[in-house]
Amino acid sequence: AALFKRVNRKGGIVIANIGDASSACGPTWEAITFSAMDQYRKLWDPELGGAPPILFNFINNFYGMGGQPEGETSGFGKLARIGAGVNEFAMHAERVDGSNPLAVADATMRKRAILEAGNGPVLLDTITYRISGHSPSDASAYRTKEEIEMWQEQCCVAAYNGYMVENGHLSETEIDSGREKTLELLEKVAGLATCLETSPRICVAGDAIGDMMFSDANVEAMAEGPGDTLLTLEENPRVKKNARKSRTGVDADGKPLPKARCIAVRDALFEAMIHRYYADPTMVAYGEENRDWGGAFAVYNGLTEALPYHRLFNSPISEAAIVGTAVGYALAGGRVVAELMYCDFMGRAGDEIFNQMAKWQSMSANVLSMPLVLRVSVGSKYGAQHSQDWSSMVAHIPGLKVMFPATAYDAKGMLNLALRGTDPVVFFESQRLYDMPEMLVEGGVPDEYYEVPEGEPAVRRQGSDLTIVTIGATLYRALEAADELQEKHGISAEVIDARFINPLNYDVIVESVKKTGRVVLTSDACERGSFLHTMASNISQLAFDYLDAPAVVIGARNWITPPAEIEDVFFPQSDWIIDAVHERVLPLPGHTPTTVQTTGDILRRNRLGT
């Protein structure tokens, strides 16, 4: 939210009220580091006002749940000291007596002045005490009765009342009267809140909660007016370069053109990004190596020349902060594109993706919107910790829209769709495909603006004997398999690119399966727990009477991803698909399998846990 204020020249400050025990949380440190970046003062336009105006107010009540940060679970002694490790100003950190309202007000005013001068972030170590337990089940077994009684004697309300009487601001009678009125008001509020006639619960007989999972709105811009840019679109060097490229990957005779001469997936993504930048003045993008480098996979080449620092910048290597700040920016009313360089790094932002990005919109009953696109690249060639497809993990979390284009046409059209929406989108991109021209859509990638219809799969090849459904880059291995099935075995395979994971319209897939009676599903995600199994289950129920064989899932092996030299034994290949058809769907006369795709091997692998 503080980032939104600074980028969009909004007044005021942001106060993050957090407990003392949160000082040990990774996301807390990442947020502090993000808020203290030098670039705000050294690289951003001074006219913006400096660092984001955020006050980290640690409400220090000496306990997490039962553990004590000071003297037990942390080593800083006094919490205010942590500011010394952040920047040269030590975050202007100070301890303040949280039981003294005037002391807190005075400290807050001084911190506000620092923030308004652009010299944040700032930190308050606000000393207080938690008289009650952490929760109703907390019996306070970790502290003594005497300790609690000593703190009760230091009651902040009683102390402040005494101060007001001593200094002639209030009389004892006025204080008593105020207390009675306050209790009366609280009782009334509690009564109204708990009365089912006055405050009825939401009707769960229908789909009322489901209706609040997404806003499903389309907004050209989150604010009016032009955005800050450095060039016109026509002057942009990459726009000029793209204008000289072929919009399709084949020539007039259908022969492939050199990739360097064609609009590829990375170019298509760039076109969607730069369009929305010029349409929406609030839009920002950031992540690791986004500026100058152009993103790790060159999608953002051409944006650095077009945009000032505050609209496209490099973040720390802090995935939790990348996603967490994006959530706040979106909730505050801006459009944001955050990037995680590798899908595997989603693990470092798990809470921010699964509990914050996914849930805030619906938890607010759609009072708030979340125009946030999280670009995530799915790797290959980089081994066990940089080559995983976690699309299935994201699919399991309610509240997220999930897209995975596999063609240049879809890359642009689907990102255009996501960037005009107001819902949180996880946008997967395969590193295998960044240089892939448009080979499947006639006419290639349109130069003008367009969107792909949300949730609609695309039939990439017509067929009558078998349906193959793909997610991501396996589309091209499925097409290879379909060609071989036709040429060698006379099997006509229909290939469908799902494109979307959530929402997903099954109508096209089910109609195809009803026609062919057989279905194989494949993606680069590990087979166990794959979203393909959800699809296979749904298809089996929706088209059960039409199936001549069980739905077959072909995913990556349930191993760590091996080095690039032997990836072919890990990720699904065209021969896996053909062998699986032979073993589990439709015997292919004369075919000799080269891989093991039998039902017996399914049992063996599960028995071994692999």
N, C-alpha and C positions, 0 to 999 in steps of 0.2 A: 504494500500500500504506500509506503514511503517512496519507493522507486517510482510508482505512478505519479505521485505528487511532484517529484522532481522533474521527471521527463515531460510532464504535461503542464508544468508551471502552475501548480495548484498550491494554495496557501495552507498553513496549518502544519501540525506535526503528528506523528504516529507514536503511540505509547504501547509497547509490548509488555504486558503484565505477566510475568512468569515466575514460577517458584524457584527457590534457591537450589533445589536438587536438579533442576533442568540445566544447571551449569555444567553438568557432566554429560549432557546429551550431544551427540555429534551434530544434529541439525541446528542446535543452538549456536555452537561454535561456527558452523558454516554460515549461518545467517549473520553473525557478527562480522566474520571475515568479509562476506559479500558487501555488507554495509560500509566497510572501512576501506574499500579499494582506493588506491591512489588516483586512479584514472578520473574520478569525479572532479578532482581539483586540478589535475595536471593535463588531462586530455579532452575533457568535455568543455563545451562552450561555457565560459564564466558567467554568462548571462543567465544560465539555468539556476545558478545559486549554490553550487557545491554538492556536498554529499547528501544522500537521502536523509530527511529529517526524522530520525528514529531514536527514541529513548527506550533502552532496555531496562525496564524496572523490575529488578529481582525482589520479589516479596519474600524476604528472608525470615521464615518462621522456625528455622533451625531443624526442620525435619523434612524428609522426602515423604515416605509413608511412615516407616519406623526407623529408618536409617538416618543418621545425622551427617550432613555434608561436612560441617566443621568438626574436626576431631575424629571422624570415622571414615566416611566414604570419599572424601576429597582431601587434597593436600595443600590447598591455598591458604588455609587459616582464615583469613578475612576475604569474603567474596569479592569485594571491590578491587582486590589486587589483580584479578584476571584481566582487567583493562590494560595493565602494563605490558601484556604480551600481544596486544593487538595493533597499536600504532604509537607514534611518537607523543601523542597527547594522552596516552593511557586511557582513552575513551572519556577523559574528563570525569573519571569515576569518583564517587564519594559515598560514604556511609551516611545514612540519615535515620533519625529516630522516627520509625513508622507509627509510633503511638502518639506523636505530636503533629496534629494536622497543620499547624502553622509552619513547622520545620519542613514538612513534605511539600507544602505549597511554595515555600521560599526556594527550596532546591529545584522544584519543577520549573519555576519561573526562570531561574538562572540557566537551567539546561535548555529551556526553550530558546533563550537568547542565543546560546551557542549553536543550536540547530538552525535557527533562522539566518545565522551568519554563514551557514554552509559548512560548519566545522564539526559535524557529527561523525560517527555515532556517539551517543553518551550513555552512561551507565549509572544507575542508582542501586545501591545495596540498602534496601529499605528494611530496617530491623523491626520485626513484630513477633508475634507468637501465636501458635495454633492451640487454643485452649481445648477445643473438642478433638475427637479422633479424625483420622483421614477420611473415614467412611463410617456408616452405621455399624459395620462389623468390627471396627477398630476398638479394642478394649484398652488401648494405651499401655499395654504390658511392658513396653520398652522405656517407660519413664515413671518416676515416682509421684505419689500424691503430693508430696511436699513441693516438688518442682512446679506442678500445676498451680498450687495454692499461692506460691510466691509470685507467679506471673499474673494471677488473678488480682493480687494486691496492686499490681501496676496497670490496672484497667485504664485503657486510653480514654474511654468515654467519661469515667469518673474524673480522671485527671484534667480533661479539657473543660468539663463542667466547673471544676474548681477554679480553673484559670479564668473562666468567663465571669464567675461570681467575684473573685478577688479583684478583678480589674473593672468591675462595675458595668459589665456589658449585659449581664442577665442576673435576675434574682433567683433564689431557690424555688420560689413559687412558679416562676416562668419555666424553669427547667422541668419541674414536676409536671406542669401542664403540657409542655412539649412532649415529654415522655409518654404521657397518657394518649395524646393525640396520635403519636407515631404508632403506638401499639394498636390503637383502634384502627388506624389505616391499614396496618399490616394484616390484621385479622380479617378486615374486609377484603383485601386483595387476595389473601389465601383462600377465603371462602369462595370468591368468584372464580378463582382459578381451578378449584376442585369441584365446583358445582357442575354436574354433567348437563344440566339444563342451560346454564349460562355459557359454559365452555364445553360443548359436546366434543367427544372424541371423533376423529376422522372416521368416516364409514369405510370399513375394510371389507364389506360384502362385495364391492366391485373392485375396480382397479385404480382407486384414488391415489394410492402411493405410487403405483406404476406410472400414473399420468404425470407425476412430478419428477420422474427420473431425468427427463430431458426437457429443455425449453423448446427445442425444434424451431427456433426462430432464425430468420435470415436478415442480417443487418449489414448494409454496405459499409458503414463507418460508425464507430462507437462515439464519435464526436464530430462536430461540424468544422469546416475550415480546411485549409491546406496543411499538409504535414511538412516538417522540416526536411528539405532535400538539398543536395549540392549540384545536381544536374537535372536537366529535363530528360524525360524518357528517351527522346530522340538523340540526345547527346551521349547516352550511355554506351560505352565501348562494347559491352557484351550484347546489348540489344542490336547494335550494328552488326556484330559478328554473327548472331543468330539469323539476321535477315539474309545473310549470304548462304545459309545452310539449306539443304533439302529438308522439307517438313516430313518426309517419309524415308524409310530405309531402303527402298527399292527404286530402280529406274523404270522407264516406260515399258521395258520388256520383262519386268518382274525380277531382274537380277539385283542382288544385294549391292548397295553402294558402300564405299569406305566409311567406316564409323565417324571419322573425323569430319566428314563433309555433311553429316546429318544431325538433326535435332535429336539428342539422346535424352534419356530419363533425367539426367542432372540439368540439362538445359530446360526441359519442360517444367521441372520444379522451380527453377530460377524464374521463369516467366510468371508462374503463379504468385511467387513471393513478391516480385517487383510490382506486379499489378496491384496487389493489396496494399503495399507500402504507399503507393501514390493515391490510393482511394481512401485509406483510413489513417488519419493523422496520429492516432494513438498507438499504432502498431509498432512494436519493438521485437527484436529477435536477439537471442544471445545463447551462449554455450561455449564450450572449449574450442578455441581457434576459429571463431566465427568471422572475425575481422582480419583484414590483410591476407591471411592464408586463404580465405574464402570458404572456410569449413574444411574438415578433413577430406571431403570427397568432392570438393570444387563446386558444390551447388551454389554457394554464395559469391563466387567470382563475379565481379561487376557490381555488387552491392556496396562494397567499401567506397568506390568512387562516387556512388550516388547518395550516400547517407551520412549524416553526422554521427559522431560517436554514440550519442545517447539513444540512437535508434537501432544501432547494430554494434555490439561490443563483445569482447572476450570476457568470460566469467572465470573465476578461480576453478580449479579442478575440484568442484564441490557439487556433486549431483543433487544432493538433498536441497542445497540452496538454490540451484538452478530451477528445480521444479517448484520448491516451496515459494520462492519469490515470484515465480510465474503465476502461481495460484493467487497470491495476494494482489498482483498487478491486475489480473483478470477480474477478481472480485471487486476491485476498486473502480472498474469501469473501462479498462483498456484491453486492447487485443494484443496477444503475446504469442510468439513462437519460440519455445524453448527446445534446445537440441541436446540429446545424449549421443555421444559419438558412437557408442556401441550399445546394442541391446542388452548385453551382459551387465552394463552399468546401471540398469534399472534397479538392481538389487541395492545399490547405494542410495536410492531415492524411493525405497519401497513404501514407507509411510506416506510420503508426500504424494505419490501416485495413487495408492490404493485407498487411503483414508482421507486425504485432503482434496486432491484434484477430482476424485470420483464422487465425493459425497457432499461437498458444501452446497452445491446447487440444490439438490433435493432436500437436504437438511433444512434449508431456508424456505422450503415449500415453493421454490422457484421465484422467491423474491429477488434472489441474487442470480446472476448468470455467470457462465464460465467460458468466455471466448478464448480458449487456450488450446493451442495445437502443440503437442509434444512429438517432435520428429525423432525417430529412433532408427538407426541403421542396423540391419541384421547382417553380421559378418560372415566371412568365410576366409580360409587361408591363414587364420591367426590363432588357431589352437583352442585349447579347452576353455579359456576365459574371455575370448573375444570373438567367438563364432557361434553363438547360440541364438536360436529363435524362440523367444519367450512370448509369442503372440497368444498362446493358449493360457498362459498365466494371467494376462491382461483380460482375456475374454471371460474369465471366471468372476471378475469384479464388477458388480452392478454400478452403473453410473458413468461408464466410459464408452464412447464410440470408438470403434477400432477399424482402421482401414489399412489395406496392404496392396497397393497397385503393383502390377507386374509389367506394364507397358508404358511407353512415354505418353501416349494419349491419356491413359488413366492417371498417370502421375500428375499431370497438369490439371486435368478435370476434377480429380478427387481432392487435390490440395486447394483448388479454387473453392470447391464445396465446403471444405473444412474451414477455410479462412473467411467465409461469409457467415458461418454459423455462430451460435452462442453457447455451444456445448463443448465439454472437454473431449478432445480427440487424441488418441494415440495413433500416430501416423508412421507405420512401418515402411522401411525402404530397404531393398536388398542391395548389398554392395556388389553382388554379381551383375547387377543390371544398370548401374549408373551410366555406363557408356553404350547401353543398348538403344539403337534407333527404333522407331515404330515400324514393326514388321507385320503386324496383324490387322491394324485398322486401316481400311482403304482411305487414301488421301492423307494419312499421317496425322500429325499434330496440328490442329488449326492455329493460325496466328492470332486470331481473335479470342476473346473471352468465352468460355463455355464451362459447364459443370457436368459431371457424371451423376446420374440419378442415384440418390442415396439407397444403399442396401441391395442394389440390383446386380446380380452376377452377369457375366458376359459369356455367350457361347462363342468359343474361338474356332471350333471346327464342328461341322454337322456330322452326325452319325446315327446309326440305327441298331447296332448290336450291343453296344457297351457305352456307359457314361463314365468319364474320368473327370473328377472334380479336383481342382488344385487351389492352393493358397500360396501366393508368392512366386519365387523363381522356379519352382518345380513345374510351372506351366510349360516351360520349354522342353523339359525332359518328357513330360506327358505328350506333347506334340510329336516328339521323336518316336515315342512308343506307339502312338496312334498311326504314324506313317508305316512303321514296321509291321504292325498288326494287319494293316490293310494290304501291304505289298506281299507279305509272306504267308498270311493266313486268311485273307479275305474277310477279316473282321473290321466292320465299320464302327469306329469309336468316335463318340461325341465328346469334345473336350470343353469343359466349363471352368472359367476363371472366376472364383468366388468374389474376388476383389475386396469385399467387405466381410468382416467377422461379426461386428455388431453395429447397427442392426443388419439383418440379413433376410432377404425375401427368398424363401425356399421354393416359390412357385415354379421358377424356370428349371431348377434342379429336379423337382419332383416330376414335372411333366416330361423331362428327358428320361428319367428312370422308368416312368410308366411306359415310355416308348421302347426303351432298350431292354428293360428287365434286369439289368446288371449295373453295378456301380463300384468304382474304385476311387478312393480319396487319397490324396498325397500332398505332403508339404515337407519343409525342411525341419520342422519342429520334431523333437524326440517323440517317438510313438506313444510312450506311456503317458497318459493324462492329456494327450493331444486334443485340441478342439475338433480335430477330424472325427474323433470318437463321438462327440456330441452331435456332429452333423450326421454321422452314420446312424446313430440312434434315432434321430428325428426322421431321417429318410426311411428307415426301416418301419417306423410307425405310420408315416404318411403315405407310403407306397407299398405296404406289406403284401397286399394281394397281387401286386404286379411283379414282385421280385422272383427271379428264377435261381438266385444264388444269394448268399449273404453279402452284405455290404463289407468291402475290404478296405482296411486302412493301411497305408504304407507311409511310415514316418522315418525319421532318422533313428539310428540305433540308440539304445538307452545306455550310452557310454558318455565319457568326456569326448569332446571333439578332438580328433587326432590332428597331427600336423598336415599341412597342405598337400604333401606328397602322397598321403594315403586317405584323403578325404572321400574318395570315391567308394570306400567301403563303409562310410558312415552316413552320408547323405543319400537319399533315394536317387537312383539312376533309372534310365529308360528300361534297362534289362530287368531291374527289380519289378517294375510294373508288369512287364510281359510275363515274367516268371510267376508273379502273384496271380495274374489272370489264368495262367495254365494250371496252377496248383489249387486255386480256391474258387475260381469263377467258371471257367469254360476250358476244358482240355483242348490244347492246340495240337492237332495231329502232326507228328514228326518233330515236335519241338523238344529240345533238350535243355533243361534249365541250367544256368550257370551260377545261380545264387539259390539259397535255401529260403523258400517262402511258404513252406507247408504249415498246416495247422499243428502238426507235431512240434515244429520248431517254435510256434507261439507258446505251447505248453512248456517246452524246455527253457526258453528265455525267461518266462515268468517264474518258473521254479528256481532259477538261478538269480533272479532279481535284476536281470540285464535285458 
